[in-house]
């Protein structure tokens, strides 16, 4: 089925006026009437040599400012066509004149901004309609000059002049004879800095279309800049699915830049600007539309000899001679009035011709400079493209290097955290996996202990992963103790500053947890903070630290003394999970000393205590299975003790029932200690630590001997002994 455009062209070609009118009645604002090359029905009417009546009807229905791909309006075709019926020119001039004299300023401004150059109305005629129209007609030349300067500055890539000329936002939509508004032309030139400024200041113009129905993104898609300006516009919100008159979107041109051919677009712009503006062949009332014949032969007249005669001949001779010759040829009704009017028009036309000659000379000079500048710009663009390509390769290389370094860093961290990688594979996730998060080895050391002994170690990485500063190894040493022992003062300071930072940020719950976990080295931090001005909350918390330590010591002492009344009085939920310097909780102490009543009270009041771990990840049930008191074993089991919990040697509690020597050695050491007061314990902290360390060292040696014996036997690896891999390892013990 033929489209409305095809029907209209068929009616124009056949010269059927009624059919043309019927088709135009079916046309609305969404009906596509233009071809892929921008031809409107008015263009087609001139090419098809339509009748004057049809042409007049089309003028009343179609936009006369429409330009085709070559930048031609219907006026350009009418004024430049050969052998065209003169009525076409009269119809067009009268139509344009009538439209201007209607005084619709908004419509006339749109016509002016479209690049329309034919205005056959004088200021006097406009003043008869309205002062506003007279002002508009007066300012036409100025506006056209400003638009021409704006486009010239864009093509010269002169951003400073462009900013000055765009003092009013409407000029961002002002097209020249090419049909391209300033934003489109800036994109065609490929000047990224100017495009970026346009986006910032005139974002509303991104979706504005030119004479070919294209937005700025259509032209950006064809630029050889690796998508730089295209990405800039899409990030600013430019639509990629807008279709032009050819039915193509920016995405189509971006996928195949040959469809647009940006170099051909630039050449077409140059050709249009170099082409002279067609003028009407018939004289009109406009000052620059009056044509005076210059083909008259000068008559041979003797030159004047007087001064006055020479003056008149020099300044008026040619004009008067031509005027009198014209009067003689035309024989007007009133020769005097005709002579006056002719001389007035002659002066205007001479001024206009001189101006045009100057303009042409300037244009030729500018074209020469422009050609040279274009060559220079092309050379610069080639250099820029080469630089951009080199930068792109450099970025890719840097990104590849960055990925390689990140991979190496991840591998290094994986090696540092090998304790986590050594965990046995479990069929199911149990609570034990949460308890093993500290990743202790057979000496009770975490990765934090190991890094604390190294110069330049990044302790903060592990602290942020959740490693606990209060964790103690088999020698009852914290990571800070290890750093002090190895003389790594930077790590000591890092640990103290970490705790200091927690207090300053008022993360008191984390510091309190360190207290409950048995961390004791708070005095250096307190000394630092006391020398600085602190908030009232920080001061109160610092004062509470000794009180909490005292409560933990008094509770442990009451357990040692088998004083159930004091234990009941002092025990609460937090203190039930507290640990001493040996890493043992009150329940560990009660079980190892075989105090059944205190054990029962603690696990009954706080059942979660059965999951507590000492410095070697042993639960109270591990201790109970190595001791003869079956009642305590049964009690703990009934309260939720985990029979499958594994210590640092990967041993379950039942192992110690058959091999109780390690637990009994701990029990004998604790039993040999006399209960001490708080002051005595402060004095003998070092002595107790040494005793615990000696006992643990002996445990480790005994452990080494047993492992060698066990490697010769076939045992149940899941419940009774470590894995075969671990049996072949010799446990590392601390000796000091």
N, C-alpha and C positions, 0 to 999 in steps of 0.2 A: 504493500500500500504506500502510495507516495506521501511524503511528508508535507507539512504546510509550506515549507520553504520551496520545495520542488513545485508544488501547485502554483505558488506565487510567481516563480520564475517562468513557468509555462504560460501563465496568463499575461505576464509582461511581454514575453516574446511574441505572443499571438496578438498583442494590442487590444485585449478585451478588457475594457475599463470596468464593466459591471462585475466581471469575474475577479478582477483585482480587488475591488471593494468588498466582495463577499469573503474573500480569503482574509483580508485585513481585519474583518469583523471577528474572525476566530482567533486572532492573535492576542495573547496577553503577555505579561512581563516575563513569563517563564518559557515562552515559545522560542526555540533556537532558530534565528533567521540568518545568521552569519555563517560563512563557510570556514573551513579550516585555515584559510589564509586571510581571514578577517573581512572578506567582502560582504557588505550589507546589501539589501535590495536596491538602495540608491546607487551603489557602485555598479551593480549588475544592470540597472536601467540604462546607465550611460553606455556600458559596453554593448548592450543589446539594441541600442538606438531605439529606446521606447518612445512612445508619442509624448508630446509636451504635457498633455492632460494627465497621463499616467504618472509622469515624473512629478507633476504638481501634487497629485494625490499622495504619492509616496513621501514627499517632503513633509506633508502634514502628519504623517503617521510614524516616520522613522527618525532616528537620531542623526542629524546632519553632521555632528562632530565626530562620528565614528571613523576611525582610520584603519586601513588594511595593513597587511604585514610590511608594505613598503612605505608606511606612514602617510598615505594619501587619503584625504577626505573627498567627499563628493565635489566640493568647490575646486580642489586641485584637478580633478578629472574634467570638470566642465570647462575651466579656464584654459587647460592645456590641450583639450581634444581638438583634433583637426576635422574640418568639414562637419561640425556639429550645428544643428539648428540653433540660430541666435536666440530663439525663444527660450531655450534652456537657461541661458545666462540671465536673461531678463527675469525669468521665473525665480531663479535662485536668488538674485540680488534683491528683488522685491520681497521674497519670503524672509530673507535674513534681516532686511531693513524693518519689515513689519514686526518681526519677533523682537528686535531690539527696542523699537518704539513702544512696545507693550509695557516696558518699564519693570519687568520682573527681575529685580536685581539679583536675587538668589540664583535664578536660572542662568542669568548672564554671567555670574561669577563662575558657575560650573563650566559654562562654555569657554570662558577665558582660561580656566585651569586645565582644560582638555588640550590646550595648545592651538585653539582657533585663532587665525590671524586676519580674517576678513571682516572689517567693521565699517560698512558703508553709510555711516551716520555722522554728521558733524555735531560739534558741541552746541551750536545754535539750535539745531533740530531737536537735540536731546533736552535742551533747556525749556523748549516749548511743552515738553511732556512733564518733567518734574526736575527740581534741583538735584535730587539724588541721582537721577539718570545722567544729568549733565556732569556731575562730579565723577560718576563711574566712567563715562566716555573720556573725560579729561585725563583720568589716571590709567587708561588702557596702555598707552605707550610706556609709562613708568613701570607698570606691572610686568609687561612683556620683557622689558629690559632687565628687570630684576630676575625673572625666571631664566632668561638667557644667561645671565651672569652666574646664577646658581648652578645650572647644568655645566657651564664651562668650568667652574671651580671643581665640580665633582669629577669631570673627566681629567682635570689636571691634578686630582688627588690632593687638593688644597683644603684640608679640613678646617683651618682657621677661617678662611673666607666663607666656607659653607656654614659654619656656626653663626657668623655675623649675618649672613643673608637669610637664614631661617629664623628670623625674629618673630614670625607668625606661623602658627602650626599649619595653616591652610596651604602654605607653599610646599609642604612635604608631598602634597597630592598634585602639584602643578607639573603637567607633562609638557614636553616640547614637541617639535614636529615629528619626532620619532615615535611618539605615543608612549614613551617610558617616563614615569614619574621619577623624582630624585632617588628614592630608596631603591627602585629597580636598577637605575643606572649605576648606583654605587656598588650594587652586588655584581653587575655585569663587569665592572672594572676590576673586581676582585680585591678591593681595598678593605681589608679586614678591620682596621681601626675605625674607619668611617662607618662601616656597617654596625660595629659594636656600639658606637655613639648613637646611631639612628635607633637601635633596639632600645637603648636606655631612655631616649627622649621621645621617640615616636612609635611606641610599641603598637599603637592602634593601627598603624599603616602596614603591619606585617601581612595582613590578609587583603590589602587593597590590590585590585587587578589593573593591568595595563590594557592597551588596545587589543592584545591577543588573548585576553582572559587569564593571564598568568600572574601569579603572585611572585614575591621576591624569592620564594623557595624553589620555584621552577628554574630560575636562572642559577641559583646557588648549586642546584643539582648537577649542572653542566660544567662547573668550574674545575680546573685541574689543580685543586689545592688539597687533595686527599680528604675531602669532606669537612674541612675546617669551618668554613662559613655555614655550610649546611647544618652541621651539628650545633653551631651557635644559634641559628634560627629555630631549629626544632626544640632546643632547650628553652627558648623564649616562648614557645607555644605555637609555632607555625604548623599549620595542618599539612600532612603529607598526602592527603587523598583529594585535594581540590583539583578538578579537571579544567584544562584550558579549552580553547576552541577546537583544538585537534583531538580532544577527548583523552589527553594524557595527564597523569598526575606527576608531582615532583618525584615520587618514588620510581616512576617509570624512567624519567630522565636520569635519576641517580644510578639506576641499574644499567642503563645504556646511554652514556653521555653523547654518543654520536647522533641520537635522535634530535638533540637540540643544537649542537654545534656552536659553542660559545664564541669561537673565533669568527664564524659566519655572522653571528648576531652583531659583534663589534664592527665588522666591516659594513654591514647593512646600516648601522647607525651612522657611520662615517659617510656613506654614500647619500643618505637622506639629507644630512646636514649640508653637504656640498651642493646638493641640487637646488637651483634657484626656485624661489616661491612664485608659482604661476599668478599672473595678474589678469583681471577681467579685460576682455577685448573692447568692451563698450565703455564710453565715458560715464562717470557717475558724479554725484555731487561732492564726493570726498576730495580734499585738496590734492592728494597725491594720485588721484585717479583721472585727472585732466591731462590729456596728451596733446602736445603741440607739435605740429609737423616741423621737422628740422631738415627736410629734404629740399627746401626751397633754395634755388641758386641765388647767390648774392649778386646784386647788380653792381656793375662797375660805376662807381660815383667818385668824382674827384675828392681827394682828401681835403678837409677844412684847413684853412690857413690861420684863422684867428684863435686866440686863446679860448674864448667861449665855445667856439665851434669844436675845437679839439676836445674840450671837456665833455661836451654833449656827445660827440662821436665816440669817445672812449667809454662812457658810462651808459649811454642810452642808444647808441647807434644800432647795434645788433638787434636789441629788443624792439626798437621802433620800426626798423626795417622789416623784421619778421611779422610784427603786428599789422603793419599797413598792408604787407603782402597777403596776410590771412584775411584782412577785411576786404581786400580787393577780390579775393577768391570767393569768399562766403557771401558778401554783400548783405550784411545783417540789417534788420529794420531800424536799429538805433546804433549807428557806427561808433558814436562817442561812448555810450555806455559799454558797448562791446569792447572797445579799446581799453577802457579802464579795467574792466573785469579781466581782460586777457593779460594785461601787464601785471595785475595782482597775482593771477595764477602762474604767470611766468616766473615771478620772483619765488613763489613757494616751490615750484618745481625745480628751479635752479638750486635752491637750498637743499631740496631733497636729493637731487642728483649728486651734488657735491658730497653730501653726507654718505650716500651710497658708495660713491667712489672711495671716500676715506675708509668706509667700512670694508669694502672689498680689499683695499690694500692691507688693512689690518688683518683681515681673514687670511689673505695669502701669507702674510708674515707669520701669523699664528699657526697656520697649517704647516709651514716649514718648520717652525719651532716644535710643533706638536709631533711631526714625523720623527724629528730627532729625539724628542722626549720619549716618544713611544718606543723607539729602539732602545733607549737607555732603560726605560721601565721594563721592557721585555728581558733585557740582560739582567736587571735586578731581580725580576721574578724568577728567572732561571736559577740565579744564585740562591734566592730564598727557598725555591723548591728543593735545591740540592741540600741546603742547610736543614730544611725541615725533614728531608729524608734521612740525613745523617743523624739528626736529633732523634728521629723515630727509632733508627737502629740502635742508637746509644741508650734510649729508654728501654728498649727490649732487652738489650744486653744487661743494663742495670737491674731490671726486674728479674731476669734470669739469675743474676748474681745474688740478688736479694733472696730469691727462693732457695738457691743453693745454701746460702748462709743460714736461712731459717731451718732448712732441713738438717744441716749440721748441728745447729743449736738444739733442735729437738732430739737428735741422736745423742748429743752430749748429756742433755737432761735425762734421757732414758737410761744412760749408763750410770748417772749419779743416783738415779732412783731404782737401782737394780734390786734393792730389797723388795720393792713392790712387785717386780717381775718374778721374784723367786717364790712367790706364794704358790701353794699347791692348787691344782685345778679342782674346783668343787662342783659336784653335780647340781647343788642348789645353793642359792644365796641364803645364808643363815645369819644370826646375830653375831656369830664368831667373826665373819668377814668385817663387821664394823669394828670389833675389838682389835683386829689385826691391822687397822689403818695406820698404826704407828710404824709398821714395817721393821720390827726388831730382828737383829741377827742372833746368833747363839751366845753372844756376849751381852745381849740386852741393849745393844747400841742401835739407834736409828740413823738414818742418813744425816740428820742434824748433828749427831755426835761426830760423825766422820768429817763433815765439812767444817765443823768448829775447829778441828786440828789443822786445817789447811789455810795457808796465807792467801788472801784475795778471794776467799769463797763468798758466794752470794747467799748468805743465810736468809735474807728476806724472802727469796723465792720459795724456800721450804716452809718458812713461817706462814707465808700467805697460803700455802697448800694445806695448812692445818697441823703441821708438826708442833708438838708440845714441848715447850722449854723445860717443863718440870719432869719429863721422862728421865729415868735413871737407868744406867747400865748395870752389869753384874757387879761392878765395883761401887755402886750407889752414886755414880757421878752424873751430874747433869751436863748438857752441852757446854754450859758456861764453865763448869769445872774442867772439862777437857781443854777448852781454849786457854784457861789459866795455866793448866799443867804443861801445855805445849808452848806457852809464852806468846800466843797470838793475841796481842792486845787489841788489834782492830776488831776481831770477832767479839772479844769481851765488851768493847765499847758498843758494838752494833747491837748486842743482846740487851745491854742496859738501856740504850737509846730506844729500842723497840718497846720495852716495858714503860720507859718514861713517856713515850709517845702515847701509849694506851691510856696512861693516867691523865696526861694533859688533854686528851680528847674525851676524857671522862667516860671511857669504856671500862667502868669499874667492875662489871660482871666478869670480864675476861681476866682481869688481874686477880679478882677474888678466886676464880677457878684455879689459877696458878698457885695461890696460897693453899687451897684445898688439895691440890695435887702434890704438895710437898715441896714446892719451890721456896727457898729460904733467902736467896741473895738479893734482898730488897734494900739493904742499907745504902749501897752506892747510889741507887736511884733516889732514895729519900734524901740523901745528902745533896744531890744535884738540884732536886726540886725545892729543897728548903732554902737554898741560896737565891732562888728566883721568886718573884712575886707571883702568887697563885690565887685562884679563886677560893672562896670559902668551902665549896664542895670538895675541891682537891685537898685542902688542908685537913678537913674532917676525915677524908678517906685515908690519908697518910697516917693519921693518929689511930685509925682503926686497925692497921696492919698488925702491930704487936699484939693487940687484943685477940685477933683471930688466931695468930700463932700460939698464943697462950692457951686458948680454948682447945686447940688440937693437941698440944702437949699434955694438958690436964686430962683429956679424955683417954689418950694412949696410956698415961700413967695409971688411971683408974682401971683400965683393962688389965694392965700388968699386975696390979695389986688384987685382982679378982674382986673389986669392990662394985657389986651389982648396983647398989643404991646410987653411988656417984655416977655410974655409967647411965643409969636411967635418968638422972638429973641433968647430965650434961649432953646427952645424945640428942641430936635432931637430924632432920633429913639431909642437910648439907654435910654436917660433920660425920654422918654415917659412911660417907664415901671418901672422907679425907684420908691423906696418906702422910706418913712420917718420912724422915730422911732415908729410910731403907726402902721406901716405895711400898710399904705395907699399910693396909687399911685397919681400922679397929677390929673388923671381923677376922682378917688374917691373924692379928695378934691373939684374939680370943681362941681361935682354932689351934694355933701352934702351941699355946699354953694349956690347951685342953680345958678351958673354962666353959663348961657346957651351958650353965645358966646364962652367962653373958652372951654366948653364941646364940642361944635360943631367943633371948630378948632382941638382939640386933636383927636377926633374919625375920623374926615375927613382925617387928615394928617396920622394918624396911627391907622387904624381900629382894629388892634390886641389888643389895649388897653382895649377893652370892655371885654376881658377875664381875666383881671388882678384880683387877689384876695387879700383881706386884711388879717389880722391876724386870722379871723374866717371864712376864705374862701368865703367871700361875694364879689360878683362882683359889679361894679358900678350900674348895673341894679337892684340889690337887694336894693341899697340905693335909686335909683330913684323911685322904686315902693312904698317906705315908705314915700315919699314926695309928695306934691300936684302938682308939676309942670309936667303936662301931656306932654308938648312939649319935655321936656328932655327924658321922658319915650319913646315917639314915636321916637325921634331921635336915642336913643341907640338901640332900636329894629330894626330900619331900617339899622343900621350899623353892624348888626350881633350879637346883644346880645342874649345870650342863655336863653330862658324862662324856661328851665328844669335844669339849673345849681343849685346845692345844696350846701348850706354852711355847717359849722361844725355841725349844728343842723339838717341837712338833709332837709332844707327848700328851696323851690323854690322861686324866686322873688315875685310871685303873693301872697304869704302868707303875705308879709309885706304890701300889699295894704289894706288888711283887719285888719292887726295887726301892725300898723306903730309905736308903742310906742318905740321899740328898736332903730329904725333908727332916729326917732325924738329926742331921748335922745342924740345920737351921734351928730346930727346936732346942738342941743342947746349948747352942750359942746364946739364944734368947733367954733360956732358963738360967744360965750362969750369970746373966746380967742382973744386978740388984736394981730394983725400982729407984729412980732418982727424982729428986725435986726438980722444979723448973729451972732453978739456978744451977743445980748440979749438971743438968742436961746441957745447959748452955756452955758450961766450962768443958764438959767432956764430949762435945760434939765430934771433935777430931778423933778422939779415942774410939768412940762407938763406930765411926765410919771405918776406921782401920780394922776393928774387930770384924765388922760385916764383910769388909773386903777380903780379909784372910780366910774367913769361912767360905766365901763365895769362890775364892781361888782354889781352896781345897775341893769344893764341890766340882769345879771345872776339871780338875785333875782326875778326880774319881770318875767324872763323866767320860773323860777321854779313855780311861781304862775300860770302862764298861762298854763303850761303843765298839772298841776293838774286839771285845769278846762277843758282842752281839752280832758283829758282821759275819761270824762263823756259823751263826744259828739261823734257822728259818723261823721267822716270827710273823705275826700278823701286822703288816705295815700300816694298816688303817687305824688300829686302835692301840697297839702295844709299843711300837718303835717308830723312829723316823724312817723316811724313805731311804732306798738303797743309796741314792746320791748323797744324802746327808750322812749316812753311816760311813762313807768313804772320806768325809771331811774331818779334819781335826779341829775341834772347837777352839776359837781364839779366846784366851782368858787374859784378864788384866792382872798384872803383877806389880805391886807397888809397896 
